Amino acid sequence: MALHPVFEHRWDLTPKEAIALQQELRGRVEITDRYGEIRWVAGVDVGFEARNTITRAAVAVLAYPSLELHEHAIARQPTRMPYIPGLLSFREVPAVLEAMARLDSRPDLLLCDGQGIAHPRRFGIASHLGVLLDVPAIGVAKTRLVGTHDAVPEGRGESVPLVDRGERIGAVLRTRSRVKPLFISPGHRMGLEHAVEWVMACTTRYRLPETTRRAHRLASCD
């Protein structure tokens, strides 16, 4: 059974309207654990084709704990919004939702290439997808959007808090010794401690978790 939104909203929004919607929807975000057995973990990533005029969304579903690829789906749509920091989800989520609807299986957990609550309005793409689909979601970002942190120890699995305006919004996690860390934040129905644990559980010998690596290959337009 594929994942479908539990509610919908307009996508043809101005940046001001999109920000207002983020402010409204962030009240629906749950940053405590609410999930059952995890059998299928999905990676979500987005690329762009034809000089950024086509959005290409990819979802890779892996069996857990084997992390073997179970199925994948790709969807292409005309790009709806230019790149605006903090409004990434309005550019990418419509195509992701179409890809989700094409799956035969229903993912139990989403690992999204982007932010969860580590976002100026605490509503990054992982939170947006998690709330729309009512599914546990984690933001796994390669770069920092907001917040500050101390130096991360070099060992695999080491992490430090990511803090913004006095609030702990995520963790800076070293998934592989002596490589650049990732920025992990809860998206929806997931607490920070278990978000970090799930990212590490989906990571093998590479910097990125297998979910993200698989989805990135599918979304890449190289």
Secondary structure as GFF3:
##gff-version 3
##sequence-region A 1 222
A	DSSP	alpha_helix	15	25	.	.	.	ID=ss1
A	DSSP	three_ten_helix	26	28	.	.	.	ID=ss2
A	DSSP	beta_strand	40	49	.	.	.	ID=ss3
A	DSSP	beta_strand	54	63	.	.	.	ID=ss4
A	DSSP	beta_strand	69	78	.	.	.	ID=ss5
A	DSSP	alpha_helix	88	101	.	.	.	ID=ss6
A	DSSP	beta_strand	109	112	.	.	.	ID=ss7
A	DSSP	alpha_helix	125	133	.	.	.	ID=ss8
A	DSSP	beta_strand	137	141	.	.	.	ID=ss9
A	DSSP	beta_strand	159	164	.	.	.	ID=ss10
A	DSSP	beta_strand	167	173	.	.	.	ID=ss11
A	DSSP	beta_strand	182	188	.	.	.	ID=ss12
A	DSSP	alpha_helix	192	201	.	.	.	ID=ss13
A	DSSP	alpha_helix	210	219	.	.	.	ID=ss14
###
